[in-house]
């Protein structure tokens, strides 16, 4: 965890990113890996490739990269790109693997929070998507409901 937090994002290569992902465990370290990759020169290429992956951990981390990029530098994702991602998520979320669904739901929220011009589209997509079921195992964790989360965050930002 510490290594991912202090690593120099400018030195991250595709080979290193792939190795870090393979070394896992993604549930525990995935958000830290996504935060590192979001600040790297390979952020866009890696994010896009990993979001398309059929592998659960890879797809999950790809969508977490998107959320981290939006949180840290909202301008790194254009409104047009955000709208395309929303359309993809809407089509794929319910047939995606468990933890990828969680990350995709988080991406809808991130788009709605950090891209104000696309917020209405994010809210509409979240409404059409509806409840996102994620098995969190034997925990009390819950998947956030995107519409109310986006609305609450938008009010707070004002």
N, C-alpha and C positions, 0 to 999 in steps of 0.2 A: 504494500500500500504506500509506504513512504517513498519507495523508489519511483513509483508512478507519479507521485506528487512533486518530486524534485527533479525528475528527468528533464533534460533540455528538449523541448518539442522540436526545435530546429534540426536536431540530429536523428529524428525518427525516420526510418525508412519503411518501405512497404514490407520488406522481409522481416524487420524487427516487429512491426505491428502484427503481422501474421503469427510470428512466434509468441508474442505476448498473449495473443488471443488463444492460441493453442495451449499455452501453459496454464491458462485459467487459474482458479475457478472463476468463471464469469459472474456467477451470482454474487460473489463476494467482492471481486475486483473490477467488474465491468464498468461501473460508473467512473472509477478512477482512470481506467484505460481510455474510456471515451473522452474524459476531460483532457487528458494528455493529447490524444489524437486530434481533438477539436482545435488545438492551438498549433498544430504541426503543418508543415507545407503540404503534406499528403492528405489533409483533412477532407477536402471535397471529394477527391478520387476514392479514398477509402470509404467514406460515408456512403457514397452512391453505390459502390460495388457491394458493400456489406449489407445494405438495406435490401438488395435484390437476392441475397443468399437464401437457399432453402434450409440451411443449418440454423437451428434455433438460436444458439449463442452468438453466431455471427450477425444474424439479422437484428437481434436484440441490441447488440453493441452498435451497429450501424445507426439505428434510430436514436440511441442514446448520444451518439456523436452529434446528430442533428440538434437534439435538445441542448446539449452543452454549447454548441456553436451559437445558437440563438440566445442563450442566457448570457454568454460572455461577449458576444459581438453580433447583435441582432442584424446588422447590415451584411454579415457574411452570407446570409441566405436572402435572396431577393423575394419580393412578393410573388412574382410569377413562379419561382421555384417552389415556394411554400404552397402555393395553390396546387401545383402538380403533385406534390407530396400528399396533400390532403386527399386528392382524388385517388391516388394509389392506395393510401391507407383505407379509405372508405371501401374500396373494392376488395381488399385483401385481409383486413384485420380479423374477421371472424373465422377465416380458414387458415390463419397463421398459427405457428406453434405457440404454446402457452406464454413463455416469457417474451417472445417477440410481440405478442398482443399487448402486454403491459407496456413495453417500450413504444409501441406505435400509439397507444392511448396517450402516453406521456408526450409524444411528439405533437399530437393534435393540441394538447394543452399548451405546449411551448409555443407553437405557431400562434395560437389564439392570444397568448399573453404578450409575446415579444414582437409580433408583426401586426400592429394596430389596424393597418389598412386591409388585412386579410382576416381580421377577427370575426366579422360576420360570416365569412365563408367557413371558418373553423367551427363556429357555433352551429351553423347549419349542418356541417358534416358530422359533428358530434351528436347532434339530434338524430340524424338519419342512422348513424352507427348504433346508437342506443347503448344499453348496458354491455360492458366488456367483461366477460367472465375470465378470470385468471385464478388458477389454483396456486395459492400461496403456501400450500403445505400446512403443517400443524402450527400455524401462527395466528395471531389476531390481525394481521395485515389485511388491508382492503385496497382494491383498485379504485383510484379516484374517479368520480363521475365528472367527465370532461366539461360539460356545459356549466355546471355550477362552479367548478374550479376556475374556469376562464372568467366567468362573470365576477366572481369574488376578487380575483387578482386584478382585473381591469379597474374595479372600483378602488382598490387599494392604491393603484398606481397614480390615480388622479390627484 
